[in-house]
């Protein structure tokens, strides 16, 4: 049992480490610039629905597919396979896993460093759900 837990942790950390290379990450400022000027950018938010709709907000036009459901739903991103996808979560960990998963399946995905937390710290625009 201990060996299985150790292997599982190693796989999770190695997937996240793979996703954190300079080629597969993007800063908040660079992402914002691209979102303003490049029509080939797609935003994928991999947080849960309650996080997506929370006070932290989400990025404009973001597609929501929680990371827990990505394996079953990633084919929904097929229309965007020739575009660059920016993966977003709260701090960049879950989106790092999503980046590795999707890149391994032929998508072009970059992980937003620092996630929505960093985005909000930079005071960049977000969409907030009003109730």
N, C-alpha and C positions, 0 to 999 in steps of 0.2 A: 504494500500500500504506500509506504514511504517513497519507494522508487517511482511509482506512478505519479504521486504528487510532485516530486522533484522534476520529472520529465515534463509534466504539464506546465509547471512554472517556467522551466527553461524555454519551452516552445512559445509561451506567451511573451517572455522577455525578448527572445530572438526575433519574433515577428515585429514587436514594437521597435526594436533596434534597427531592423531592416527598413522600417518606415521612416526612420529619423535621419536619413542621409541628406546631404545638401540638395540632391536632385529631386527628392520627394518631400521637401518641406517648403513652406512659404511664410514669410513674415506677414503680419497684419497689414502693414503699410503697402507692401507689394501687392497683396491680394486686393486691397481696396483700389489701388491704381488700375489693376487689370479689370476689376469689375466695372470700372467707369469707362474703360476704353476698348475692351475686347469682348466681342459677342460670342466667342468660342469658350467662354468660362461658364461652368455650371457649379452651383453650390449644393453640396450634399451634407445635410445635418444628420449626424448619427446618434443624437441624444434621444431620450425618451420623449413622448408627446408632452408630458407634464413639464419637462425642462424646456422644450421648444416653445411652449406657450407661457413660460414663467416670466418674471420681471426682468430677467437678463435679456429677453428678446431673442430674435434670430435674424440672420442675414436675409436681405431682400431676395425674393424668388427662390429661397432654399427649398430643396426637395428633402423631405423627412423620411428617412429609413433608419430606424434604430439599429445600432450595431448588432444587437441580439437577433435581429431578423434579416440581416444583410445576406447571409448565406442563402436564405430562401427567396429573397426579393431582388437580388442584384441584377437580374435580367430586366427589371424595370428601367435600368440605366442604359440599356442597349441603344436607344436613340441618341445617346450622348457619347458613344464610344469613340468618336472622332474629335471630341472636345476635351479640354482640360477640366477636370473635376477638382474642386477644392473641398476637401473633407474637413468638417468642423464638428467639434464636440465642446464640452465644458472647458477642458484644459489642454487637450491635444493627445491624450492617451488613447481613448477609444477611436478617435479619428486616425490615429497612427496605425491601429490594427486594421481599420477599414481600408486605409491607403495600401497597406501590404497585401491584403486580401484581393482588392480590385486590380492592383497593378499586376499581380500574378495571373490574373484572368484577362490581361490584354488591354485594360483601361489605362488612361493616363491620369493619375491622381496625385495630388500634393496635399500634405497635411498642414493645416493652419497652426503654426506654432503658437502655443498659449491659449488656443481655442477662443471661445466667446468671452472668457474672463479677460484675456489680454485685449481683445477687440474692444470691450467696454472700457478698459483702463485707458486705451488710446482715444476714447470718446468718438469712435467711428459710428456711423448710423446703424441702427437696428430697427426691426419691425417689432412692435409690441402688440400682443393680442389684447383688445379691449373687451371687457365683460359687461 
